[in-house]
Amino acid sequence: MPLDHYVTLGRSGLRVSPFALGAMTFGEDPGGAGCGVEESEKILETYLDQGGNFIDTANFYTNGHSESILGDFFAARPGRRERVVLASKFFTNLFPGDPNGGGAGRRSIIAQLDESLRRLRTDHLDLYWLHNWDRHTPIEETLRALDDLVTAGKIRYIGFSNTPAWVTAQAQTTALLKGWSPLIALQVEYSLLARTVEGELAPLALDQGMALVPWSPLKNGFLSGKYRRDAQVTDSARTAFVGGPGEDEYLVIDAVAAVAGELGTTSAAVSLAWLRAREGTVVPILGARRLDHLENNLAGLEVTLTPEQLRRLDEVSAPDLDYPAPMHGALRSMLQFAGTTVDGHTSTVYPPLVQSDVRY
């Protein structure tokens, strides 16, 4: 599957590549996790030349430098901006001391969007993400402001990121009932080493036809193939901040490496192929500090895992989910009504209901 084998993003007509390009690393930062303008542009050129069209950034990535790099890149190449799906995010306050400089209120959303459009040197965003939940702002205010911006043509679609499932469900229901622009995608942490999204958010997305757009699909590089037991990792800028894998994580890393060996590919490619095989529309975000990082990750488009390999990876990485998910099974509820079954499954957890069990 090449990058120009496009998929529709959730329940929308927006067509995107099966992998998005994340621009969080574009621009220098004090921690050394970013890359300079020249390397950023090489990564962009390679992704676009191979048919990629989905680019994701945020207003606060490298303190706005990420958006500026993208804006300068497309301004110098007339016609290319119109061929890409450009996404950015709002929420983080870039103006310390100004209580309205961030968040998800109407005033701050409009101001943040105007700043992003200025840095990106464009008149609209194709997708605008709420980066985090603003618990101090009514969700109706956020949604109405976003819908007004869609009507004005300044954004095309909306999505949520890092937001609780109950808030996301409330938002989607409100938007549908009001006739406002619905959510078409959720940007979430999701990988073989981070699967708790399967408790609430992934089932919600599947039910509502929203795409999942995983960030950190290689879990801070742990699934890249660089990490081995008793081996020193020297080229990971994040290791100093997040530390190394623990024993439980190494069990998954070892299993991924074994599958990669069977297929003659990399651990990164296997990890990304596993995400692509999940139910629904899943479009992982590839982050890269160097061109070779991107090239290695794109190999994930060439890998197809067998059912047996998927089963092994599923089992070794099975997450502990919060109540009530363990009572329902992963992504699918198994119910029993008076001894009968639903969806072909028989449950032995509870006896059949009798009248005295019912509470009104």
N, C-alpha and C positions, 0 to 999 in steps of 0.2 A: 504494500500500500504506500504510494508516494505521497508527498505533502500536498499535491494538487488533487488528491482523491478526497474531495470535500464532504463534510457532513453538515447537516442543519443543526444549529445550536438550539437544542431544546425544541419547544413548540413554537418555532418561529421560522421565517424564511431566510434567516441569516446563515450563509454558508461559510464555513471556516475549515481550516486545515485540521487534520487529526491530532496534530501537536501544535500548541501555541508557543510563541517565543516570549519568554519572560525577560523584561528589561530592568529588573531590580538591580542587576549587577552593572548596569551602564552608568559610568561616572565614578570618579574616585571617591572613596570614603575613608575616614580615619582608621577603620578596622582592617583595611586592605582587602576587603571582600569584593570590591568593584574592579572595573577595568577602564582604561582610558578611552578617549574618543576614537582613536584609530582602530583599536581592537573591537570596540563596540560596533563600528561601521562594517568591519570585516564579517562579524557575526551576522549582522543584519543582511548584508549583501548575500551571504551564503544561504541563509534561510529563505530569502525572497527569490533568489535565482532557482532554488529547487521547488518552487511552487507554493511556499508558505505564505499565508496571508493574515494570520491572527497574531497580533502583537499586544502584549499586556504590560502596563506600567502602573504607577501610582503617583499622586502628587508629591509624596514625601520621599520617594526613592532617591537616594543620594542627594537629599535636600533639594529636590526639583531638577537636578542635573540630568537625570534620566529622561524626563520629558523634553528638556531642552535639546539633548543629543538627538532624540527622535525628530523633533521639530526641524532642526537644522538639516538633518539627513534628507528628509522628504522635501524641504524647501529647495534644496540643491538638485533635486531630481524630479522635475515637473512630470506630473502624470502618475507617479508611483503612489502617492497618498490615496488617490481614488481607488486603487486596486487592493487596498488592505483594510482589514477590520481592526480598527485602533481602539483599544480599551484603556481606561484609566480609572482611578479610584478617588473617593473623597472620604474624609472623616478626620484625619490627623491635623492638628492645629500647627501651622507653620509660622504663626505670629504670637510668640510667647507674650503673655500679658493681656491679650485680647480674648475675652471669654467667648466671642462670637467668631473667632478665627478658624474654628474647626467644628466638628460635630455634624449633625444631620438635620438641623433646622433649616427653614426656607432661606433665610438670609445667608447662612453660611454655605449652603449647597450652591447657591447662585454665585457667590463670591469665589468659592473654590473652583467651580467650573470655569469661570472667566479667567482665572489665573492659569489653569491647566491649558485652556485653549490658546492663551497667549504664548506659553512656553512651547506648546506643540505646533504652533503656527498653523492652526487649522480653524475652521469655523464650526466644526461639530465633532463629536465622539460617536463612534458606532455602538459602543457599549460602555455604560457608566456603572461602576460598582459602588455600593455602600461597603466600605472597608471593614467596618465593625459596628456593633450595635450601640446606638446612642440611647441609653436608658432614660435620659432626661428629656427626650423629645417624643411626642406622640407619633406613632408610626404613620397615622393618617397625614400628619403635616409633611413628613418625609416623602410619602408616596405622591401626594398631591403636587408638591414642588417638582418632583421628578417627572410626573405626567405633564405638567405645564412646560417643562423643558423639552419633552418629546414633541408636544404640540408646536412649540416654537422652532423646532428643527435643530436645536443645539445638541441633542443627543438622540439616538435612534432606539436603543433598547436599554433595559436596566437589569441588574443582577445584585445579589447580596453575597457578602463574604464574611466568614467568621461570626455568623449570627445564630443564636439559638433556634432550634427547630420550631418551638412554639411561637416565637416572634415571626419567623419566616412564614409559617402557616397562617398566622393572623394577617400578615401583610398581603400574602397572595389572595386570601379570601376577601379581604377588604378591596383590593384592586379589582377583582373580578366582579364583586357586587356593585362597585361604584362605576364600573366601566373605564377604569384607569389602566394605564399600561401595566401588564403583569410582569412578573419576574420570568426570565427565560433561562437563567443559569445561576448556579451557586458555585462560588469559588471556595474550596475547602482544603484542609490538609488531608491528604489521602495517599497512602502507599502501603506496601507490604508490612511496614513497621509502624503504621498509623492508620488503623482500621476502625476506630470507634465511631467514625462518621456513619458506619453501617447500622448503628442503633436507631437513629432518628432521622438525620438529614438525608441520607441516601434513599430510604424508603419514601420520604416526602417528595424528593426530586423525581423519583420514578413514577409516583402516583400523579404528580402534577405536570409531567412532561418537561421538567427542567433538566438541562444538562448539568453534569458535574465537571468542574474545571479544577483539577487538583493542583495545589501548589506543593512544593517540596516533594515531588513524586519519588525522589531518591533519598528522602529523609536525611537532609544535610550531607549528602554524599555517602552515607553509610551503605547504600545499595549500588554504588557506582562500580564496585569491584576493587577499589583502592584499599579497602579495609580487610585485613586478614588477621587471624589470631597470631599474637606474638610478633606482629610486623609493625614497623613504625611508618606512619603516614606523614609525609613531609610537604605535600603540595596542597593541603586543604586549609584555606584561610579561616574556615569556620571551626576547626577542631579546637582552637584555643578558647572559643566561646561556649561551645556545646559539649565539649569533652568527647570521649570515644564511646563506642558501643558497649553495652553490658552483655552478660552471658545470654539472656533471653534473646537479645537482638542478634547475637552471633549465631544462634540456632537458625534464624531466618536467613542471615547472610550466607551461611554455609549451604543451606538448601538451594538458594538462588544460584550460588556458584556451581553447584552440582548440575543443575538444569542447564546453565550456560555451557558447561563442559560437554554435556550431551549434544547440544545444538551447535557447538562450535562458534558461539557468540559471546557477548559480554554480559556481566551481571546487570549492568544498566539497561541493556536491551531487553533482558528477560523481565526485569521489574516494570519497565514501561509497557511491555506487551501484556503483562498480567493486568495492569490497569485498563488497557484498551479492551480487554476481554470481559470486563465487568458488565453487569446488566445495565441497560439504558445507554445514553450518550455520555461518554467520558472522554474529555479532551485534556490530557495532561499539559502542564506548563513546563517547558524546558528552560532551565536557567543555565547560563554559561559565562564564565569569566574569560575563557579562551576559546578560540575557534575550534580547537580539537575536542573540547568538551561537547560542543554542539554536534560535531560530526559523529562522535561516538554515540551520543544519545539518539541521533536519527536512525541508527541501526535498529531501534525498537520498532520501526515501521516494517522491517523485513522479517520479524520473528512471529511465528504462530505456535503457540503452546498446545500440546496435546491435552486431551481431557485428563489423562493420568498425571501429567506434569502440573496442570492447574489444581488437581486435587491435592497433590503433595504440598504445593505452595499455600493453598487455602488452609490446610490442616496445621502446618507448622506456624503459620502467622495468625491463627484464629484469635480474635480479640476478646477480652473480657468486657462485655457491654453492661451498661447500667440498667437497672430495673426500669421498665418491664420487658426490655428486649429479650432477656433469656427465656421468658415464658412464651415468646412468640416465634423464636427461631430467627436465623439471619435472613432479613429481607422478605420473609414469608411467614405468615401466621398459619399454624396448624391447630384447627379447632375441632372439637367433638361436641355434637349435639345429640343427646339421648342415644348414644351408641353408634351414631352414623358419622360419616367423615365428610370433610370438605377439602377440595383440591386433591383428592386421592390419598390423603394422609390420615393415619389413625393415631390419635393421641392417647397415651395411657397415663398422663400426668394426673388427670382429674376424673372422678366417676361421673356418669351422666347426671345432668341436672334433674332434680325433682322439684315439685311445686314449692316445698318448704325452703328450697335453696334460693328462690327468687326474692329479690328485695326491690321495692318500688319507692 
